[in-house]
Amino acid sequence: MPEQLVMGNEAIAFGAIKAGVKMVAGYPGTPSTEVLETIAKNNNGNIHVEWSINEKAALEVGAGAAYAGARTLVTMKQVGLNVASDPLMSLNYVGVKGGMVILVADDPGPISSQTEQDTRHYAKFAKMMVFDPSSPKEAYEMIQDAFEYSEKYGEPVFMRPTTRICHGYQTIELSNEIEERTVEGFVKDSDRWVIFPKLSYNNHIKLEKKLVEISEDLNTYRFNTVTGRGTKGIITSGVSYEYVKEVVGDREDIKVFKVATANPFPEKLALEFLEGLDAVLAVEELDPVLEREITYVCGKYNVNAKVYGKLTGHVVNAGELSADKAAESIALFLGEENKFAADETSAVGAPELPARPPVLCPGCPHRASFYAVKLAMKGKKTRYCGDIGCYTLGNAMPLDMVDTCLCMGAGLTMAQGFAHAEPDVYSFGFIGDSTFFASGMTGVVNAVYNQANITIVLLDNSTTAMTGHQPHPGTGRTMMGDVVNCVDPEMILKGMGVKTVVTADPLDLENAVEVVKKTAEKKGVKAIIFKSPCIAVSKPAQREVIDEDKCINCKKCIKELGCPAIVLKDGKAFIEKSMCFGCSVCETVCPVQAISKAGGDK
Amino acid sequence: MNMNYLLCGVGGQGTVLAAKVLAAAAIAKGEEVKTTETIGMAQRGGSVTSYVRTGHGIHSPIIPLGAADVIIGFEPGEVVRNIKYLKKGGTVVVSTKSVMPVTAALTNSTYNGDEMVEYIKKAAENVVIIDGEKLCNECGSDKVLNVILLGAAIKSGAVGITLEETKDALLKRLPAKLHDLNIKALELGMRG
């Protein structure tokens, strides 16, 4: 095929298809999501592709397939790996038969994550190989290598691209070939597949030995490279390598060690790199993993080179890197003037810039849900526990309806902690539909069993909105293209023993407020399901307009709702027609009925 | 020839499609391309920056500071935010219409788009100012700002891509029923 512009995640997906992957399971999470979506879109029918309900489920589904001998890909974002860590930490001891790649996308910045955790630590913790691509093109090749290495050593391996690889595009020549592989099938062997203390002990010994072998093997891995010469060296990996190259250019007087496999660390190649060096700079994102590895190698082999990096303040220790930041670090390290891209436009006295904090979309039903709860509970002592999803944005002013946000599923359980510790508060747990399936359900059982006095607010918009509208068990669609029975959250809640479960349309604001008022007063666990589709998966209604003659310029619509479609124009509230979705919540808010549907009264 | 294009605006304005068109036009000429985007966590309304790098031997997907040949600005405030990326002697193509963040309406602090444009004129050597709102109205669609700006950028001569090359790349990405509208937008943008 000719060269085409391919997104990093697509490149990984096409590489996995080429490698003959048979099972793909994952949970959506930025920036990993498009890997699984691309495989589903290009599935010739021979691959089972699924959005599992969470990362733990995905990894376990994957483990079964890999035990049977199928090449398996499991996808998630970095915090998803925390959820999957339970099976992970045993799977490494057991090993796999079919090649298994666990694709975990890290997010330096963080740009759209709760943490800046570094999956390379997990690789070390779990005693697993980790492949770290530096570009989409390399990722395409590397995922195929990762399957080979996994099968060669009978171990699951990590591939951990970062946001700039996942969401970066590059011209790549893709191949149409698919490696045809047969799945041998599971071979019963209790001494191999059933984890027991004895097996773990024996396999621990084997695993440590294997890691030494793998490290030896990776010394000659094609994407681990040492270039240049001289007494100063830079150790780097992933997209940071590209930043270093951008800065160093064709300079031959600096050695560059590109580490594609941070674990197990290619020690011999590192020694080759250290040969003749008196100083090393580690340029990497997230944690100083390479910096510590190279320091260790220096100590172990008595190499007299000083190591600089995050731990010495030469490289920033939080946030993502860039060529510009790498240039500063390298100039400081070399004791040279930073001449990189000095030809900047001189910009002095720039006017103050508008901040654009993330807000809920115009017409988003979550706005109405939060506002309904806010109105209903006015004057009461409340705790509003939020969760992960678009509705975290309910924290923004003027709604200000999220008191806590911790991790997937924590809203419902944290609300219980508040209710037990502060019996006089009205404690609410907000959760989206996809998050409910992912990790909310166990929290509901916990609340029912332990007699918590909480109100669950399930914000059901019929999609996984924030990661780009993936289907989930409540949508009745699968990634294999099948239409299946919807799993109904209302029946789940009732089945779990929640006595009061009320479903309401949040866009019918007056009724929604009444529902909250009534429900919150009940004792024990009760639930409100606010059901209204995400605007991205539904059609806009007739937009709203403000009748200038009726408007008394109180700006209540702006101050109460914070809808991006309502702006100030010449000091008066005005609805941007290109943005309005016609949710009509502002109609209800206006005290003088100045807002109505365009084209006359409805 | 190596070129760096920076496109910036607000989520929902169509910056990403415009970036893809520039990339596709460069690929058609046999160039290597790397692109990336900076998008916040909101689905709409946040600052969006697309970086398109074409040519050979490109490393960083993000354009280094002071290295953008062209900035195509969908919103004047966003251009000011990104002006540090512009190369000395580089070109800015900017739509005058400001997009107010919801916070501006809340705090009664609407900002002045004209002030931003005045600043851009001082900071950059070559500035093409486009009344995006007016031209969108002429086209009868508020979804074609991206194509109008592409047209204006081509006209400026700074992008190194011809109208025909852009048209080819653009129409391949759009369904046939949108072709006439987008050709009109491209032409209106070239007229300025």
Interface residues (C-beta under 8 A of the other chain):
Chain A: E3 Q4 L5 T30 I111 S112 S135 R164 H167 G168 Y169 Q170 T171 V239 E242 Y243 K245 E246 S322 A323 D324 A327 F340 A341 A342 D343 E344 T345 S346 A347 G349 A350 P351 E352 L353 P354 A355 R356 P357 P358 V359 L360 C361 P362 C390 L393 M397 P398 A465 M466 A536 I558 K559 G562 C563 P564 I566 V567 L568 A573 S578 M579
Chain B: V10 G12 K20 A23 A24 I27 E31 E32 V33 K34 T35 T36 E37 T38 I39 G40 M41 A42 Q43 R44 G45 G46 S47 H59 S60 P61 I62 P64 L65 G66 A67 G77 V80 R81 I83 K84 L86 K87 K88 G90 M100 P101 V102 T103 A104 A105 L106 N108 T110 Y111 N112 E115 M116 Y119 A123 A124 D142
